[in-house]
């Protein structure tokens, strides 16, 4: 933690998102609500536009570095996403990070892998931010 300020990685579909806007909107709301108290690591700050093999490797490595640097993850589990699932597994299983997700899925609809490697799954972004406010003051 830099000067006692926790870092939160904003994890969720980008390539798998329904639209570029849907990938950005929740992250913007999270940053508005959490800025000033946390350092927010948003993977969209990097502007990779091409899908060449070398940029794919860079994207993954930069995202993994953000996961390593983060104290906790805030995860948008709005749909199955390979990248999101891999980041959650890496953070929860390999690094033992605290992983807070929000999802429209009922418990029965959630992947057992996401249930296992997310510390907490809440029904929406506001609930997840409230959880962070209560437990990470």
Protein Blocks (a to p, Z undefined) as FASTA:
>chain_A
ZZhiacddddddfklpmbfklmmmmmmmmmmmmgojaccddfklpccfbfcfklmmmmmm
mmmmmmmmpmbdcdddfbccfklmmmmmmmmmmnopacddddfbdfklpcfklmmmpmbd
cfbfklmmmmmmmmmZZ
